[in-house]
């Protein structure tokens, strides 16, 4: 499957990395506070999971700052972190920072892969549309979310810029909420949450595998709500 967004994205993030290496702008984030707030909301998808061992995989991990956030904020959980990136420079730096973690240089927008994880995570992946058309960007986001959902055992978490903003930038993607919700329900799962209650002009979405939700509701009264 062809991904028309890949070259513009690689060029954009390679330019940021070369120009701002060592700062948050190397991965297109305004500040550490912005990053921490995004990570808090994305990682909340598994904060109440009582499993003794968890595996999380970040798509578009940049230099794997989320791994450091998880280490610092979930000391009571045993979490195996790994990541995927299309930019080789990010992969190489992430490997240097976290040699015990596994990082892949690959494109999940073109296909899913055989490795599976409890949770697939995205943070800021769908913000910068750059030179791609809105149609191309929406198809890209649907492709990569579909492939990620195939690779998760419990759920995925991701964020988009909200359409309810007080500014507009031509190279940014503002989510079409009705279209996104219909896509989630029709192609992923009817079990989802939306968080639109934090300071940034964005929202975070959690989408869960029906099998995981069914495990949380084993009572016979709820059996009819799940397909056999």
ZALUMFI-14799 format. One line per field, with one value per residue: chain; x, y, z of N, C-alpha, C in turn; residue in one letter. Coordinates in steps of 0.1 Angstrom, whole numbers, plus 5000, padded with zeros to 4 digits. Last residue first. Layout:
% residues N
mol c(A:...)
n.u c(X:...)
n.v c(Y:...)
n.w c(Z:...)
ca.u c(X:...)
ca.v c(Y:...)
ca.w c(Z:...)
c.u c(X:...)
c.v c(Y:...)
c.w c(Z:...)
type c(a:...)
% end
This chain:
% residues 228
mol c(A:A:A:A:A:A:A:A:A:A:A:A:A:A:A:A:A:A:A:A:A:A:A:A:A:A:A:A:A:A:A:A:A:A:A:A:A:A:A:A:A:A:A:A:A:A:A:A:A:A:A:A:A:A:A:A:A:A:A:A:A:A:A:A:A:A:A:A:A:A:A:A:A:A:A:A:A:A:A:A:A:A:A:A:A:A:A:A:A:A:A:A:A:A:A:A:A:A:A:A:A:A:A:A:A:A:A:A:A:A:A:A:A:A:A:A:A:A:A:A:A:A:A:A:A:A:A:A:A:A:A:A:A:A:A:A:A:A:A:A:A:A:A:A:A:A:A:A:A:A:A:A:A:A:A:A:A:A:A:A:A:A:A:A:A:A:A:A:A:A:A:A:A:A:A:A:A:A:A:A:A:A:A:A:A:A:A:A:A:A:A:A:A:A:A:A:A:A:A:A:A:A:A:A:A:A:A:A:A:A:A:A:A:A:A:A:A:A:A:A:A:A:A:A:A:A:A:A)
n.u c(4793:4794:4778:4755:4748:4762:4753:4744:4765:4796:4820:4834:4860:4859:4847:4869:4884:4869:4868:4895:4889:4904:4905:4917:4920:4922:4931:4944:4951:4939:4911:4890:4882:4885:4864:4864:4847:4835:4831:4860:4867:4848:4826:4837:4857:4842:4826:4845:4855:4833:4828:4854:4880:4907:4929:4962:4982:4988:4973:4958:4936:4921:4907:4888:4875:4887:4917:4942:4942:4958:4952:4954:4940:4938:4944:4961:4970:4971:4949:4953:4973:4957:4939:4957:4967:4943:4934:4955:4954:4930:4935:4954:4941:4922:4938:4971:5003:5021:5011:4998:5005:4989:4991:5010:5007:5011:4998:5001:4986:4988:4998:5009:5025:5040:5033:5018:5001:5011:5014:5015:5037:5069:5100:5123:5117:5132:5132:5153:5178:5188:5178:5194:5200:5175:5169:5186:5176:5150:5155:5167:5147:5113:5092:5091:5079:5089:5082:5082:5067:5062:5050:5042:5051:5059:5050:5065:5090:5085:5069:5088:5105:5087:5083:5106:5116:5120:5092:5073:5053:5037:5047:5034:5035:5026:5026:5019:4997:4968:4950:4947:4946:4962:4959:4951:4969:4986:4974:4976:5004:5013:5003:5017:5044:5044:5039:5062:5082:5069:5061:5074:5089:5111:5127:5116:5129:5164:5182:5179:5169:5177:5174:5146:5134:5141:5129:5102:5099:5107:5087:5064:5067:5069:5043:5019:5013:5019:5006:5008)
n.v c(4866:4900:4912:4916:4892:4892:4904:4885:4871:4889:4900:4925:4923:4908:4926:4942:4924:4919:4945:4967:5002:5034:5066:5098:5132:5165:5200:5224:5217:5211:5188:5173:5153:5120:5093:5057:5028:5002:4995:4995:4998:5005:5019:5034:5049:5062:5078:5095:5108:5122:5139:5154:5160:5177:5196:5196:5223:5241:5264:5270:5289:5294:5284:5253:5225:5204:5194:5171:5139:5109:5075:5041:5008:4976:4947:4939:4951:4950:4961:4987:4994:4994:5015:5036:5038:5043:5067:5084:5083:5095:5121:5129:5129:5149:5172:5167:5176:5193:5191:5180:5173:5155:5128:5123:5129:5097:5064:5030:4999:4974:4947:4937:4917:4913:4913:4944:4961:4987:5014:5026:5017:5014:5014:5005:4998:4990:4977:4985:4987:5012:5041:5058:5044:5041:5067:5073:5055:5065:5091:5085:5073:5076:5061:5039:5023:5007:4995:4986:4968:4974:4968:4995:5013:5035:5054:5076:5070:5053:5069:5089:5073:5067:5092:5097:5086:5103:5092:5073:5062:5042:5023:4997:4979:4953:4944:4924:4923:4942:4962:4994:5020:5030:5028:5053:5071:5077:5100:5118:5120:5129:5155:5165:5163:5180:5205:5206:5208:5223:5218:5194:5182:5170:5192:5207:5201:5196:5180:5195:5213:5206:5179:5177:5192:5177:5153:5161:5168:5144:5126:5138:5137:5108:5098:5102:5083:5051:5021:4988)
n.w c(5192:5203:5231:5245:5257:5282:5304:5321:5330:5335:5327:5318:5311:5288:5270:5266:5251:5229:5216:5223:5224:5221:5232:5223:5232:5216:5217:5228:5263:5288:5287:5277:5260:5254:5246:5241:5228:5213:5187:5166:5136:5117:5128:5149:5136:5116:5132:5143:5121:5112:5134:5136:5118:5133:5115:5108:5094:5076:5081:5112:5132:5164:5185:5180:5176:5164:5180:5169:5184:5197:5210:5219:5218:5235:5237:5218:5185:5158:5147:5153:5134:5111:5117:5119:5093:5078:5090:5083:5055:5050:5061:5043:5018:5024:5028:5013:5026:5036:5070:5092:5123:5140:5144:5164:5191:5200:5203:5211:5218:5243:5242:5210:5184:5152:5125:5113:5086:5063:5059:5083:5096:5085:5104:5124:5159:5189:5222:5250:5260:5253:5250:5236:5213:5202:5197:5176:5156:5153:5143:5119:5104:5106:5112:5141:5170:5202:5236:5270:5294:5328:5358:5380:5397:5383:5362:5358:5348:5327:5311:5303:5288:5268:5256:5242:5217:5197:5179:5176:5159:5183:5210:5228:5258:5279:5314:5342:5358:5353:5358:5344:5347:5328:5300:5291:5300:5280:5270:5291:5296:5271:5271:5293:5284:5262:5275:5291:5273:5242:5216:5194:5172:5179:5184:5203:5227:5218:5205:5174:5155:5129:5127:5133:5114:5091:5097:5096:5068:5055:5065:5055:5027:5025:5035:5024:5006:5006:4991:5000)
ca.u c(4800:4792:4790:4761:4741:4766:4759:4734:4757:4782:4817:4819:4857:4865:4839:4857:4889:4872:4856:4891:4892:4895:4908:4907:4926:4914:4932:4933:4954:4942:4924:4888:4883:4888:4870:4862:4857:4840:4821:4852:4875:4859:4824:4826:4860:4853:4820:4837:4864:4839:4818:4849:4865:4899:4919:4950:4978:4995:4970:4970:4938:4932:4906:4900:4870:4881:4903:4939:4941:4952:4958:4952:4949:4933:4934:4953:4968:4983:4951:4943:4976:4968:4934:4949:4976:4951:4926:4952:4966:4932:4924:4957:4953:4918:4930:4957:4993:5017:5020:4995:5011:4988:4982:5012:5011:5011:5002:5000:4993:4983:4986:5011:5013:5042:5030:5029:5003:5007:5013:5005:5025:5057:5090:5122:5115:5127:5132:5140:5171:5193:5171:5189:5211:5183:5161:5188:5190:5152:5148:5175:5158:5126:5096:5093:5080:5084:5089:5080:5077:5058:5060:5038:5045:5070:5043:5051:5089:5094:5063:5076:5110:5093:5072:5104:5111:5132:5103:5078:5057:5039:5044:5041:5030:5034:5020:5028:5011:4977:4956:4948:4937:4966:4963:4944:4957:4990:4976:4963:4995:5017:4999:5003:5039:5046:5030:5048:5081:5076:5064:5066:5077:5100:5133:5112:5116:5153:5185:5183:5166:5178:5187:5157:5133:5145:5143:5108:5096:5114:5102:5066:5066:5080:5056:5023:5017:5017:5014:5000)
ca.v c(4853:4890:4909:4928:4896:4884:4913:4896:4865:4885:4885:4923:4932:4902:4915:4948:4929:4908:4939:4954:4989:5024:5053:5088:5119:5155:5186:5223:5218:5225:5193:5181:5166:5130:5106:5069:5039:5005:5004:4990:4994:4997:5010:5025:5041:5053:5068:5086:5100:5113:5129:5145:5159:5165:5197:5189:5215:5229:5257:5270:5279:5297:5298:5261:5236:5214:5196:5185:5147:5122:5085:5055:5019:4989:4954:4929:4953:4946:4946:4980:4993:4984:5001:5032:5034:5032:5055:5082:5079:5081:5112:5128:5121:5136:5167:5171:5166:5195:5197:5175:5181:5169:5132:5117:5139:5110:5075:5044:5007:4987:4951:4943:4922:4915:4901:4934:4957:4973:5006:5031:5010:5023:5008:5015:4994:5000:4974:4985:4975:5001:5030:5063:5049:5029:5060:5080:5054:5051:5089:5092:5064:5084:5061:5053:5023:5018:4995:4996:4967:4977:4962:4986:5001:5027:5041:5078:5079:5048:5057:5093:5080:5056:5085:5104:5077:5098:5102:5075:5076:5045:5036:5000:4990:4957:4951:4927:4924:4931:4956:4980:5012:5033:5016:5041:5068:5066:5088:5114:5117:5115:5145:5165:5156:5166:5200:5206:5196:5223:5232:5197:5191:5161:5181:5210:5194:5204:5183:5184:5215:5220:5185:5170:5196:5191:5153:5158:5177:5156:5124:5137:5150:5116:5095:5112:5095:5061:5034:5000)
ca.w c(5195:5192:5225:5239:5245:5271:5294:5317:5319:5339:5325:5321:5322:5300:5275:5273:5264:5237:5222:5216:5230:5214:5235:5221:5232:5223:5212:5218:5249:5284:5292:5289:5255:5264:5241:5250:5228:5226:5193:5177:5147:5113:5117:5152:5147:5112:5123:5152:5129:5103:5130:5146:5115:5131:5125:5105:5106:5075:5069:5104:5121:5154:5182:5183:5184:5155:5180:5172:5173:5199:5201:5223:5213:5230:5246:5224:5200:5166:5145:5161:5148:5113:5114:5131:5104:5075:5090:5097:5062:5046:5067:5057:5020:5021:5039:5013:5022:5023:5061:5079:5113:5141:5134:5151:5181:5206:5194:5215:5208:5239:5249:5223:5191:5166:5133:5114:5100:5066:5047:5074:5099:5082:5095:5114:5145:5181:5208:5243:5264:5246:5257:5249:5222:5206:5207:5189:5161:5157:5156:5129:5109:5105:5098:5135:5156:5193:5223:5260:5284:5314:5349:5369:5403:5389:5365:5364:5360:5338:5317:5311:5301:5276:5263:5254:5228:5204:5180:5190:5158:5169:5205:5216:5251:5268:5303:5331:5364:5349:5369:5341:5356:5342:5308:5286:5309:5289:5262:5286:5307:5276:5261:5293:5296:5260:5264:5297:5281:5255:5220:5206:5170:5176:5175:5189:5224:5224:5220:5182:5170:5134:5124:5141:5128:5092:5096:5109:5079:5052:5067:5069:5034:5022:5041:5034:5000:5017:4990:5000)
c.u c(4813:4799:4788:4774:4747:4760:4764:4740:4748:4774:4803:4815:4842:4862:4845:4849:4878:4877:4859:4878:4887:4899:4898:4913:4914:4922:4923:4934:4942:4945:4928:4901:4883:4891:4872:4869:4854:4851:4825:4842:4867:4868:4836:4825:4849:4856:4830:4830:4856:4848:4824:4838:4859:4884:4908:4941:4965:4992:4977:4969:4951:4931:4916:4897:4882:4876:4899:4923:4939:4952:4951:4959:4945:4944:4929:4942:4959:4982:4962:4944:4966:4972:4945:4943:4969:4960:4934:4943:4963:4944:4926:4947:4956:4929:4926:4949:4979:5007:5015:5005:5008:4993:4980:5004:5013:5016:5001:5005:4990:4993:4980:4997:5017:5029:5031:5025:5014:5007:5009:5003:5013:5044:5078:5113:5115:5127:5125:5142:5157:5186:5176:5184:5206:5194:5168:5180:5192:5166:5151:5169:5166:5137:5109:5096:5082:5086:5083:5088:5073:5069:5056:5050:5040:5064:5053:5044:5075:5092:5072:5070:5098:5098:5077:5093:5110:5128:5115:5088:5064:5042:5047:5037:5039:5027:5030:5021:5021:4991:4965:4956:4938:4958:4965:4947:4949:4978:4978:4964:4982:5007:5002:4997:5024:5041:5031:5038:5068:5075:5072:5071:5068:5087:5122:5118:5111:5140:5174:5187:5170:5176:5188:5170:5144:5145:5148:5123:5103:5111:5109:5081:5069:5079:5067:5037:5022:5022:5010:5009)
c.v c(4851:4877:4898:4925:4908:4888:4905:4904:4875:4881:4881:4909:4931:4911:4908:4936:4935:4913:4928:4949:4978:5010:5044:5074:5109:5141:5177:5210:5218:5226:5205:5185:5176:5143:5115:5081:5050:5015:5008:5000:4987:4992:5001:5015:5030:5044:5058:5075:5090:5103:5118:5135:5149:5168:5186:5190:5208:5219:5243:5260:5281:5286:5303:5275:5245:5226:5206:5187:5162:5129:5098:5064:5032:4997:4967:4935:4942:4947:4941:4965:4986:4983:4991:5018:5030:5028:5043:5069:5076:5075:5098:5119:5118:5126:5152:5166:5172:5185:5199:5180:5175:5177:5148:5124:5135:5121:5088:5053:5021:4993:4964:4946:4927:4922:4903:4923:4947:4972:4992:5022:5016:5015:5017:5009:5006:4996:4985:4982:4974:4988:5017:5051:5052:5032:5048:5072:5061:5050:5075:5091:5072:5076:5068:5051:5037:5016:5005:4993:4976:4976:4964:4980:4991:5014:5031:5065:5079:5057:5052:5081:5084:5062:5074:5098:5084:5091:5097:5087:5081:5059:5038:5014:4993:4968:4953:4933:4928:4933:4944:4973:4997:5025:5018:5028:5056:5063:5076:5102:5111:5111:5131:5155:5154:5158:5185:5201:5195:5210:5232:5210:5193:5170:5171:5200:5197:5196:5192:5188:5203:5222:5199:5176:5189:5196:5167:5157:5174:5167:5137:5135:5149:5130:5104:5110:5105:5074:5044:5012)
c.w c(5187:5196:5214:5232:5238:5257:5281:5305:5313:5327:5329:5318:5326:5312:5287:5278:5272:5251:5232:5224:5222:5219:5228:5225:5231:5222:5220:5210:5240:5269:5284:5295:5266:5258:5253:5243:5238:5226:5208:5182:5158:5124:5114:5140:5149:5124:5119:5143:5137:5111:5121:5142:5125:5127:5123:5118:5102:5087:5068:5093:5114:5144:5172:5180:5189:5162:5169:5170:5178:5185:5203:5214:5218:5224:5240:5232:5205:5181:5154:5159:5157:5127:5116:5129:5117:5087:5088:5099:5077:5054:5063:5064:5035:5022:5037:5025:5022:5018:5047:5068:5099:5128:5134:5140:5167:5196:5202:5205:5211:5228:5244:5229:5205:5172:5148:5124:5100:5081:5050:5062:5090:5085:5094:5103:5136:5166:5200:5228:5257:5250:5251:5257:5235:5215:5212:5200:5175:5163:5161:5142:5120:5111:5096:5120:5151:5178:5214:5247:5272:5305:5335:5362:5393:5395:5372:5366:5366:5350:5329:5318:5310:5289:5272:5262:5242:5217:5186:5191:5171:5167:5191:5211:5239:5261:5292:5319:5354:5355:5366:5352:5353:5351:5323:5294:5304:5299:5271:5278:5301:5287:5266:5283:5297:5272:5263:5287:5287:5262:5233:5211:5182:5175:5171:5179:5210:5220:5226:5196:5178:5149:5129:5139:5136:5106:5097:5108:5092:5064:5066:5073:5049:5028:5038:5039:5011:5012:5001:5000)
type c(x:x:x:x:x:x:x:x:x:x:x:x:x:x:x:x:x:x:x:x:x:x:x:x:x:x:x:x:x:x:x:x:x:x:x:x:x:x:x:x:x:x:x:x:x:x:x:x:x:x:x:x:x:x:x:x:x:x:x:x:x:x:x:x:x:x:x:x:x:x:x:x:x:x:x:x:x:x:x:x:x:x:x:x:x:x:x:x:x:x:x:x:x:x:x:x:x:x:x:x:x:x:x:x:x:x:x:x:x:x:x:x:x:x:x:x:x:x:x:x:x:x:x:x:x:x:x:x:x:x:x:x:x:x:x:x:x:x:x:x:x:x:x:x:x:x:x:x:x:x:x:x:x:x:x:x:x:x:x:x:x:x:x:x:x:x:x:x:x:x:x:x:x:x:x:x:x:x:x:x:x:x:x:x:x:x:x:x:x:x:x:x:x:x:x:x:x:x:x:x:x:x:x:x:x:x:x:x:x:x:x:x:x:x:x:x:x:x:x:x:x:x:x:x:x:x:x:x)
% end
